[in-house]
Structure formats: structure tokens, C-alpha cells
Amino acid sequence: MTRTEQELFATAAITSFRLNGQFLAIAEELARPAGLTAAWWQVLGAVLPAPLPVAGIAREMGITRQSVQRIADLLVDKGLAEYRPNPAHRRAKLVAVTDAGREAVHRITPQHAVVSKRLVAELGHEQLAATVDALTRLSTALDALTTQEP
């Protein structure tokens, strides 16, 4: 039985929504012992490689700028992140992880490794890699759709 384009699109969307919930539940479980929430971990993870403005974090993570701003303010209040001047834009400060924030994220690593190994044991390394590639291509295709004229 061949599924229609609309059925495939709907199933992809529903499955993605379910996956998002599953990943968030796992992320909450992993982040809690480090004193973080999944949302805090997400924002800190975005700025681990380099500081970013709030709008850049929102684009990178696919969440609203307002949500990122609220979380960034909380992270700064807790000493896990700091605002730095942005040479490219006077008013849009950069969010940077502090040593305390980096340490909190690193406390997640051991249990993160355990969950990763369990997922590979369930799916197999090649299948997980193929799934990641397919999800990445799907995300790129959806980005292209949102930038094209209807």
C-alpha cells in the first residue's frame, strides 16, 4: 500500500512531535541531577562552542527568541551564563557559558553516555547514524520550505 504525500507528511510531523516529547523527557532526567532543566541545558549547549546572541540561539535551537531570553536571564541570575558585549550589535548582547555552567553540563556526560550506549544497543550504530542523517536532511528540507515562496 502506497501512502500519499499528505499521509507521509502528517506521519512525519506526528512522529517528530512524539520524538520531541521523548527527547525532552530523557533530557529532563539527564539534566536534573546536574541542577539543570532540559531547556537550560539546551541554551547552555548552544553557547558551549562560542557565545551567541539570544536570536542566534533561538534560530539554532528552533525555539522562540522570547523563550531563550527568559532562560538566558535565569541562567545569568544563577551564574551559569553571562552577558558579554557583542561587537556586531551594540544592543544584542552575547550569551556565554560560565565555568559553573560548563561544569553543570559536564556533569551530565556520564549518564548521557549510558543512554547513548543503550540507544545504540537497541538500534545498532549504522541504523542510528542513518536515522540521524535522515533527520538532518528532513530538517534541511523543512528549512528550505519555510524560505520559499508558496
Secondary structure as GFF3:
##gff-version 3
##sequence-region A 1 150
A	DSSP	alpha_helix	5	31	.	.	.	ID=ss1
A	DSSP	three_ten_helix	32	34	.	.	.	ID=ss2
A	DSSP	alpha_helix	38	47	.	.	.	ID=ss3
A	DSSP	beta_strand	52	53	.	.	.	ID=ss4
A	DSSP	alpha_helix	54	61	.	.	.	ID=ss5
A	DSSP	alpha_helix	65	77	.	.	.	ID=ss6
A	DSSP	beta_strand	81	84	.	.	.	ID=ss7
A	DSSP	beta_strand	94	97	.	.	.	ID=ss8
A	DSSP	alpha_helix	99	106	.	.	.	ID=ss9
A	DSSP	alpha_helix	109	123	.	.	.	ID=ss10
A	DSSP	alpha_helix	125	147	.	.	.	ID=ss11
###
